[in-house]
Amino acid sequence: MNICLNRATAGGPMPLEQFVDLAAAAGFPGADVDLGYATLKSPAALRDLYASKHLAFGGWGPPDFRNEEKKLTDALPLFKTHAKIAADLGIDSCATWIMPSSDRPFVENFQFHTARLKPVAQVLAEFGLRIGLEFVAPWHLRRKFKHEFIFTPGLMLELCDAVGPNAGLLVDSFHCHCAGVPIEEITSWPKEKIVLCHFNDAPKRPLYQVEDGARLLPGAGAIDLPAFFAAVEKTGYTGPISLEVMSPDLRAMPPEQAAKLAADACRKTGLMK
């Protein structure tokens, strides 16, 4: 598994060249990827950019499927271009998150997500790629809208089955913690059903008080991250594992300081050399 810097931790909206430099300077083995760079320049330029810094490719995302259906339909041709590039470069790590509550009743919302995500999965399937769906578990988000929706891996795998055979999980240590997923359960998931992984830490407080935007760097909270890594590795997963720490403290820092602090935390906890 290659630990990758995620833009939520440091880098935000900076151009990809700067983000790659940021990740490499901090000592990360990889960085999340923007396929738009390859369409703007060339697939070779994207490959060479990461190779020049000895970085592995991290995760990337599909077009927005949550709003107007026409916007998704209009975005699919470009997404198909991105999927072909990703396949040529061996980047099988396209994933997105699913909101755990909605104003739609559960069954209606399940059908909505199935209908919107199927075309995305089908485009990826054309090129032998998968789509990862992230279960999001903090209590406050499960109660944000009228009806609770999927927030556990078991139910998310049910949605994956409805979306297509190439749909699997985006597994995040924070959401596993908030959903109360036992570490041992992770080892039972087929590696083919794990598309991407994220990791981070959570405050030591009751789960109903843990909020999504207040994550911690590795070693600062309640999650046994070495055990999480070991469980994911035991499944046979060998893809990227992206450090995603959504924190107001990190956002307030210069990107270079935030990235270095994040990398140092990974080293101190033995997750990264």
BELJONOR-V413599 format. One line per field, one symbol per residue. ss: DSSP state (2 for helix, 1 for strand, 0 for the rest). psi: psi as a letter, one per 30 degrees, with the letter a starting at -180 (. if undefined). burial: # if it has 9 or more other C-alpha atoms within 8 Angstrom, else .. Layout:
ss=???
psi=???
burial=???
This chain:
ss=011110000000000222222222220001100002222200222222222200011001000000002222222222222222222220000111110011000222222222222222222222000011111000222200001100002222222222200011111122222220002222000022211111101000002220000001000000002222222222200001111000022220002222222222222200000
psi=kkkkkkffekebglleeeeeeeeeefgkflklljffeefedleeeeeeeeefghklkblllllkffbkeeeeeffeeeeeeeeeeeeeghiihklllkkgllfkleeeeeeeeeeefeeeeeeeefggllkkkkkkfkeeffgelekkakgleeeefeeeeeelfgkakjjkeeeeeffhkkefeeffkkffgjelkllllklilkeffkkeghlllkffbfkieeeeeeeeeffgkgakjkjjjjkfeefflkeeeeeeeeeeeeeeggfk.
burial=.##########....#..######.#.######.#.###..##.###.###.########.#..#...#.##..##..#########...############...#..##...#####.######.#.###############.########..###.###.##.##############.#.#..##.#...###########......##..########.#.##.#..###.#.#.#########..##...##.###.##.###.#....
